[in-house]
Amino acid sequence: MDHQEHRWTFLTNHARVLLAIARDPDARLRTIAAACLITERAVQAIIADLEEAGYLHRQRVGRRNQYTLSLDQPLRHPAEADVTLRALVDFAVDHENGKVAQPPKTASASVMVSKTRRT
């Protein structure tokens, strides 16, 4: 891969952090940062953003934080305003568990994708 192929990705760091927390609500910042390949400081800022926007709540349990996701919150972009956080988390979890995940229905135009590969 050359440098130009690394300019963008499909998931933002916010989505990656949120999905890491969905996998392990008791995860430490260090663990989340390692899973997302970003710094602990970036994870801390992202968690603050997500908490301020109402997507997660942080509770101190002993010396650690425990996170709770607000799964019924709608996604932020107007094109996905009718899609909840639950759909994103379910989609990612289904993929990780080897199930064929169905993409969430959005207000934007949909495209039929063939399951067979053409050469």
C-alpha positions as CSV (number, residue, x, y, z in Angstrom):
1,M,0.0,0.0,0.0
2,D,1.3,3.4,-0.8
3,H,0.7,6.5,1.4
4,Q,-2.3,7.7,-0.6
5,E,-4.3,4.7,0.4
6,H,-4.1,5.7,4.0
7,R,-5.9,9.0,3.7
8,W,-9.3,7.9,4.9
9,T,-11.1,5.0,6.5
10,F,-14.7,3.9,6.8
11,L,-14.8,4.1,10.6
12,T,-13.8,7.1,12.6
13,N,-11.8,6.9,15.8
14,H,-15.0,7.7,17.6
15,A,-16.7,4.7,16.2
16,R,-13.7,2.5,17.0
17,V,-13.6,3.7,20.6
18,L,-17.3,3.2,21.0
19,L,-17.2,-0.4,19.6
20,A,-14.2,-1.2,21.8
21,I,-16.3,-0.1,24.8
22,A,-19.2,-2.1,23.5
23,R,-17.0,-5.2,23.5
24,D,-15.6,-4.5,27.0
25,P,-17.4,-1.9,29.2
26,D,-14.8,-2.2,31.9
27,A,-11.8,-1.7,29.5
28,R,-9.0,0.7,30.6
29,L,-8.0,3.6,28.4
30,R,-4.7,1.8,27.6
31,T,-6.6,-1.2,26.3
32,I,-9.0,0.8,24.2
33,A,-6.1,2.9,22.8
34,A,-4.2,-0.3,21.9
35,A,-7.3,-1.8,20.2
36,C,-7.9,1.3,18.2
37,L,-4.3,2.1,17.4
38,I,-4.5,5.6,18.9
39,T,-3.1,7.3,21.9
40,E,-4.6,7.2,25.4
41,R,-5.0,11.0,25.3
42,A,-7.0,10.6,22.1
43,V,-9.2,8.0,23.7
44,Q,-9.8,10.2,26.7
45,A,-10.9,13.1,24.4
46,I,-13.2,10.8,22.4
47,I,-14.8,9.4,25.5
48,A,-15.4,13.0,26.7
49,D,-17.0,13.8,23.3
50,L,-19.2,10.6,23.4
51,E,-20.2,11.3,27.0
52,E,-21.1,14.9,26.3
53,A,-23.2,13.9,23.3
54,G,-25.1,11.3,25.4
55,Y,-23.8,8.2,23.7
56,L,-22.2,6.8,26.8
57,H,-22.1,7.3,30.6
58,R,-19.1,6.8,32.8
59,Q,-19.3,5.5,36.3
60,R,-16.4,5.2,38.7
61,V,-16.1,1.7,40.2
62,G,-13.2,1.5,42.6
63,R,-10.1,2.7,40.7
64,R,-11.6,2.1,37.3
65,N,-14.3,3.4,35.0
66,Q,-17.3,1.4,33.8
67,Y,-19.1,2.5,30.7
68,T,-22.7,2.2,29.7
69,L,-23.7,2.9,26.1
70,S,-27.0,4.7,25.3
71,L,-27.9,2.2,22.5
72,D,-31.2,4.0,21.6
73,Q,-29.4,7.2,20.6
74,P,-29.7,8.0,16.9
75,L,-26.5,8.4,14.9
76,R,-25.3,12.0,14.4
77,H,-25.2,12.4,10.6
78,P,-28.6,13.4,9.0
79,A,-28.3,10.5,6.5
80,E,-28.4,8.0,9.4
81,A,-30.7,9.9,11.7
82,D,-33.2,7.0,11.8
83,V,-30.5,4.5,12.7
84,T,-29.6,4.0,16.4
85,L,-26.3,3.2,18.0
86,R,-27.7,-0.3,18.7
87,A,-27.8,-1.0,15.0
88,L,-24.1,0.0,14.6
89,V,-23.0,-2.1,17.6
90,D,-25.1,-5.1,16.6
91,F,-23.7,-4.9,13.0
92,A,-20.1,-4.9,14.4
93,V,-20.7,-7.6,16.9
94,D,-22.4,-9.9,14.3
95,H,-19.4,-9.4,12.1
96,E,-17.0,-10.3,14.9
97,N,-19.0,-13.4,15.7
98,G,-18.8,-14.7,12.1
99,K,-22.5,-14.0,11.3
100,V,-23.5,-12.4,8.1
101,A,-24.5,-8.9,9.4
102,Q,-27.2,-6.9,7.7
103,P,-26.3,-3.3,7.3
104,P,-28.7,-0.9,9.1
105,K,-31.4,0.7,7.0
106,T,-30.7,4.4,6.5
107,A,-32.6,7.3,5.0
108,S,-30.1,7.5,2.2
109,A,-30.5,5.6,-1.0
110,S,-29.7,2.0,-0.8
111,V,-27.8,-0.1,-3.3
112,M,-28.2,-3.9,-3.9
113,V,-24.8,-5.6,-3.6
114,S,-24.4,-9.0,-5.3
115,K,-23.1,-11.8,-3.1
116,T,-21.2,-13.4,-5.9
117,R,-17.9,-12.0,-7.1
118,R,-17.5,-11.3,-10.8
119,T,-14.1,-11.5,-12.4
